[in-house]
Amino acid sequence: MNETVLFDYWRSSASYRVRIALNCLAEPYRSVPVDLLAKAHRQAEHLDRNPQGLLPVLDIDGERFTQSLAIIEYLAETREKTGFLPDDAAGRQRVRALSYAIAMDIHPVCNLGVVTYVMANAADGEAARRDWMRKFIGEGLVAFERLLDHPAAGNFCHGDAPGMADFCLVPQVYNARRWDVDLSACPKLVAIDQRCAEIDAFARAHPDRTPR
Ligand SMILES: N[C@@H](CCC(=O)N[C@@H](CS)C(=O)NCC(=O)O)C(=O)O
């Protein structure tokens, strides 16, 4: 049987999503750190794994996969009753929309490559980074909070069990706290994040518990 290997970085939120999903399945995997700060993701060894030079990369079932949401959907399609996505089409649309609001709208503009470029073109790079993160994560999460104002929201983003949207939300809230984003206008998502933190699969995926 092939070993499941996650090419990972402790502070990579896209990798964090996949760590949560694998933990929810109780699917054993080995985390192999690829140090983003040391630019290991730009080295030939990692570009061979993913020509985009991004994390995560997952080796599973004899295949090599990139793109965190495509990986999570693969797991949902190949494992029994994951609950990652709802059974009904409208529910799946909503969970994907919530997930994309983070993974496709907030996360890419705050990615290392983008922010490094912003810093390089500013007089005070550190201040520019802090303002950038607070603006884009803050605005994005305020909009996400409004998306939670929906009858299908429950104790988690969709209903009363965690799923793909929660796998996206928790790493984004971790990042928000890292950059001291004001979350006072986002009580619903803060409460969901807190509920997730109490679940072992989420707790074990936390950056502080990830090999560096
Ligand atoms: N859409 C991709 C995004 C992957 C991504 O941007 N990963 C970040 C870490 S969270 C990365 O590798 N960044 C490196 C860089 O920006 O140079 C996914 O969901 O897997």
The ligand as an SDF file (V2000), in Angstrom:
LIG
                    3D

 20 19  0  0  0  0  0  0  0  0999 V2000
   -4.9970   27.3930   -4.7180 N   0  0  0  0  0  0  0  0  0  0  0  0
   -3.9130   26.7430   -4.0520 C   0  0  0  0  0  0  0  0  0  0  0  0
   -3.1050   27.7680   -3.3020 C   0  0  0  0  0  0  0  0  0  0  0  0
   -1.8110   27.1890   -2.8290 C   0  0  0  0  0  0  0  0  0  0  0  0
   -0.9590   28.2710   -2.1860 C   0  0  0  0  0  0  0  0  0  0  0  0
   -1.0260   29.4430   -2.5570 O   0  0  0  0  0  0  0  0  0  0  0  0
   -0.1120   27.8590   -1.2310 N   0  0  0  0  0  0  0  0  0  0  0  0
    0.7330   28.8080   -0.5600 C   0  0  0  0  0  0  0  0  0  0  0  0
    0.9160   28.4510    0.8850 C   0  0  0  0  0  0  0  0  0  0  0  0
   -0.6310   28.6410    1.7490 S   0  0  0  0  0  0  0  0  0  0  0  0
    2.1070   28.7910   -1.2180 C   0  0  0  0  0  0  0  0  0  0  0  0
    2.6040   27.7470   -1.5570 O   0  0  0  0  0  0  0  0  0  0  0  0
    2.6860   30.0040   -1.3790 N   0  0  0  0  0  0  0  0  0  0  0  0
    3.9760   30.1660   -1.9260 C   0  0  0  0  0  0  0  0  0  0  0  0
    4.1720   31.5050   -2.5930 C   0  0  0  0  0  0  0  0  0  0  0  0
    3.2770   32.3460   -2.5630 O   0  0  0  0  0  0  0  0  0  0  0  0
    5.2560   31.6860   -3.1420 O   0  0  0  0  0  0  0  0  0  0  0  0
   -4.4410   25.6580   -3.1180 C   0  0  0  0  0  0  0  0  0  0  0  0
   -5.5500   25.8310   -2.6030 O   0  0  0  0  0  0  0  0  0  0  0  0
   -3.7670   24.6420   -2.9030 O   0  0  0  0  0  0  0  0  0  0  0  0
  1  2  1  0
  2  3  1  0
  2 18  1  0
  3  4  1  0
  4  5  1  0
  5  6  2  0
  5  7  1  0
  7  8  1  0
  8  9  1  0
  8 11  1  0
  9 10  1  0
 11 12  2  0
 11 13  1  0
 13 14  1  0
 14 15  1  0
 15 16  2  0
 15 17  1  0
 18 19  2  0
 18 20  1  0
M  END
$$$$
